[in-house]
């Protein structure tokens, strides 16, 4: 199993990174960035499919809530009706998970590739040589320089900058596709998930190599750009900010003014009717 993993996933990623590093003048950090963009572009069809599945699932939420209320006491019937609803709408509930499931082995292989590619000891270099292809650009690029900007790519970022960038970019990407829920309990779950996932990955960044954290940041930024153009803007991130704006005071005045006019008109009619009644009495008394 380990041999299959090395042959199919680890070695292609490792050698691709080293080849990119050689092409880009020995800059391993820049090679990670280019590699990330290439991976996201290769996964673009799946990302488009995920976006459509997410949007279709959001449109089905009212019908799903009706089914949950209708068959609250019969879970088996509820599952049958939900499967029927998904089939009629042509929606796969697992369609949103495929890009994440495919990226998971890439994350693991990238972590191993960074640790092996930046070998510092003779033992690590010997282990690295067992996984390298016999290509001239790859052999010529060894050993690699792990310095990129302020980072040492085999070590965690000591300045917490990458941790903040990972958390912030992941939050923005999730916020753009997370609609507000009508159910308060569902809204609470959405809010908790929206905060926990970025926080969890930010904490991972504190102990993982900064090269892997760099991959996460670039991947999130590319995902935000793709979602912006596919979704036609900032999505629910902009809608939530617009909904938080206070209502102008002049609108309140306009809503109150009809009642004041009616009240004033009622008082005037009372005065007129009283004056008419007084005039009639004076006329008959004469």
C-alpha positions in Angstrom: 0.0 0.0 0.0 2.8 2.4 0.9 4.5 1.6 -2.4 1.4 2.3 -4.3 1.0 5.7 -2.5 4.6 6.6 -3.3 4.2 5.7 -7.0 0.9 7.2 -7.7 0.7 10.3 -5.5 3.8 11.2 -3.5 6.5 10.9 -6.2 4.6 12.8 -9.0 3.9 15.7 -6.6 7.5 15.7 -5.2 9.1 15.7 -8.6 6.7 18.3 -10.0 7.6 20.7 -7.2 11.3 20.2 -7.7 11.0 20.6 -11.5 9.0 23.8 -11.0 11.6 25.0 -8.5 14.3 24.4 -11.1 12.3 26.2 -13.8 11.6 29.2 -11.5 15.2 29.8 -10.6 15.4 27.7 -7.5 12.6 29.5 -5.6 10.8 26.7 -3.8 8.1 29.1 -2.3 7.2 30.3 -5.8 7.1 26.7 -7.0 4.5 25.9 -4.3 2.4 28.9 -5.4 2.5 27.9 -9.1 1.8 24.3 -8.1 -1.3 25.4 -6.1 -2.7 27.4 -9.0 -2.2 24.5 -11.4 -4.0 22.1 -9.0 -6.9 24.4 -8.5 -7.3 24.9 -12.3 -7.1 21.1 -12.8 -9.9 20.8 -10.2 -12.0 23.6 -11.7 -14.6 21.2 -13.3 -15.2 19.6 -9.9 -15.3 23.1 -8.3 -18.0 24.2 -10.8 -19.9 21.0 -10.0 -19.6 21.6 -6.3 -20.9 25.2 -6.7 -23.9 24.0 -8.7 -24.6 21.3 -6.1 -24.3 23.8 -3.2 -26.7 26.2 -4.9 -29.2 23.4 -5.7 -29.1 22.2 -2.1 -29.8 25.7 -0.9 -32.8 26.0 -3.1 -34.1 22.7 -1.7 -33.9 23.8 1.9 -37.6 25.0 2.2 -38.9 21.7 0.8 -36.5 19.7 3.1 -37.8 21.6 6.1 -41.4 20.8 5.1 -40.5 17.1 4.8 -38.8 17.2 8.2 -41.9 18.7 9.8 -44.3 16.4 8.0 -42.4 13.1 8.8 -40.8 14.1 12.1 -42.0 10.9 13.8 -41.2 8.6 10.9 -37.4 8.8 10.1 -37.6 5.9 7.6 -40.3 7.7 5.6 -38.4 10.9 5.9 -35.2 9.4 4.4 -37.3 7.9 1.5 -38.9 11.2 0.7 -35.6 13.1 0.9 -34.0 10.6 -1.6 -37.0 11.0 -3.8 -36.7 14.8 -3.7 -32.9 14.7 -4.5 -33.6 12.4 -7.4 -36.4 14.6 -8.9 -34.2 17.7 -8.5 -31.1 15.9 -9.9 -29.0 16.8 -6.9 -26.3 14.7 -5.3 -25.8 15.6 -1.6 -22.2 14.3 -1.8 -21.4 16.5 -4.8 -20.2 19.3 -2.5 -17.6 17.0 -0.9 -15.7 15.7 -3.9 -13.2 18.6 -4.2 -12.4 18.3 -0.5 -11.9 14.5 -0.7 -9.6 14.9 -3.7 -7.6 17.6 -2.1 -7.0 15.6 1.1 -4.4 13.2 -0.4 -2.8 16.2 -2.1 -2.4 17.9 1.3 -0.8 14.8 2.8 1.5 14.3 -0.2 2.4 17.9 -0.2 3.3 17.8 3.5 5.6 14.8 2.9 7.0 16.4 -0.3 8.0 19.6 1.5 9.6 17.7 4.4 11.6 15.4 2.0 12.5 18.0 -0.6 14.0 20.3 2.0 16.3 17.5 3.3 19.2 18.9 5.4 21.0 15.8 6.6 22.8 13.1 4.5 20.2 10.5 5.6 17.4 12.7 4.5 19.1 13.3 1.1 19.5 9.6 0.6 15.8 9.0 1.3 15.0 11.8 -1.1 17.1 10.3 -3.8 15.0 7.1 -3.7 11.9 9.1 -4.9 13.4 11.3 -7.5 13.0 10.8 -11.3 16.2 10.8 -13.3 15.5 14.1 -15.0 18.3 16.6 -15.4 16.3 19.7 -14.1 15.3 17.7 -11.0 18.8 16.4 -10.2 20.3 19.8 -10.8 17.9 21.6 -8.4 19.0 19.5 -5.3 19.6 20.7 -2.6 16.7 23.2 -2.4 16.7 26.5 -0.6 13.9 26.6 2.0 13.9 30.4 2.5 11.0 32.3 1.0 10.2 35.9 2.1 10.3 35.8 5.9 9.6 32.0 6.0 11.5 28.8 6.3 9.2 26.5 4.4 10.0 23.4 6.4 9.2 25.2 9.7 6.0 26.8 11.0 5.6 30.6 10.6 6.9 32.2 13.9 5.1 35.5 13.2 1.5 34.0 13.0 1.0 35.9 9.8 0.2 32.8 7.8 -2.1 31.5 10.5 -4.2 34.7 10.3 -4.2 34.6 6.5 -5.3 31.0 6.4 -8.2 31.7 8.9 -9.3 34.9 7.2 -9.2 33.6 3.6 -11.1 30.4 4.6 -13.7 32.4 6.5 -14.3 34.7 3.5 -14.6 31.7 1.1 -17.1 30.0 3.4 -19.1 33.1 4.1 -19.6 33.8 0.3 -21.5 30.5 -0.1 -23.2 30.2 3.3 -26.8 31.5 3.1 -28.7 32.8 6.2 -31.0 30.1 7.6 -34.6 30.8 8.7 -34.4 28.3 11.5 -32.6 29.8 14.5 -31.0 26.4 15.4 -29.7 25.9 11.8 -28.4 29.5 11.8 -26.5 28.8 15.1 -25.0 25.6 13.5 -24.0 27.6 10.4 -22.4 30.3 12.5 -20.5 27.8 14.6 -19.2 25.9 11.5 -18.3 29.2 9.9 -16.0 30.1 12.8 -14.7 26.6 13.8 -13.3 25.5 10.4 -11.1 28.6 9.8 -10.0 28.6 13.5 -9.1 24.9 13.2 -7.0 25.4 10.1 -5.3 28.4 11.6 -4.3 26.3 14.6 -3.0 23.6 12.2 -0.8 26.3 10.6 1.0 26.9 14.0 2.4 23.4 13.9 2.6 22.5 10.2 5.4 23.6 7.8 4.8 27.0 6.4 5.1 25.6 2.9 1.9 23.7 3.5 0.3 26.8 5.0 1.3 28.8 1.9 -0.5 26.2 -0.2 -3.7 26.7 1.9 -3.6 30.5 1.6 -3.0 30.5 -2.2 -5.7 27.8 -2.6 -8.2 29.8 -0.6 -7.5 33.0 -2.6 -7.9 31.1 -5.9 -11.1 29.7 -4.5 -12.4 33.2 -3.6 -11.6 34.4 -7.1 -13.3 31.5 -8.7 -16.4 31.9 -6.5 -16.5 35.6 -7.2 -16.7 35.1 -11.0 -18.9 32.0 -10.9 -21.3 33.3 -8.3 -21.5 36.8 -9.8 -20.0 38.8 -6.9 -19.3 38.4 -3.2 -22.4 36.3 -2.6 -23.7 36.1 0.9 -20.7 38.0 2.2 -22.0 41.2 0.6 -25.7 40.5 1.4 -25.0 40.1 5.1 -23.1 43.4 5.2 -26.0 45.2 3.4 -28.6 43.7 5.7 -26.7 45.0 8.8 -27.1 48.6 7.7 -29.4 50.8 9.9 -32.7 52.0 8.5 -32.6 55.7 7.7 -34.6 57.9 10.1 -36.5 59.6 7.3 -38.2 56.2 6.5 -39.5 56.1 10.1 -40.9 59.6 9.7 -42.7 58.6 6.5 -44.2 55.6 8.1 -45.5 57.7 11.0 -46.8 60.6 9.0 -50.0 58.9 7.7 -51.2 58.2 11.2 -50.6 61.9 12.2 -52.5 63.1 9.1 -55.5 60.8 10.0 -55.4 61.9 13.6 -55.4 65.6 12.6 -58.2 65.0 10.1 -60.3 63.3 12.7 -59.8 66.2 15.1 -60.8 68.7 12.4 -63.9 66.8 11.6 -64.9 66.8 15.2 -64.5 70.6 15.4 -66.5 71.1 12.2 -69.3 68.8 13.4 -69.4 70.6 16.8 -69.6 74.0 15.2 -72.4 72.8 12.9 -74.4 71.4 15.8 -74.0 74.7 17.7 -75.2 76.7 14.7 -78.3 74.4 14.3 -79.2 74.9 18.0 -78.8 78.7 17.7 -81.1 78.7 14.6 -83.9 76.7 16.3 -83.7 78.8 19.4 -84.5 81.8 17.4 
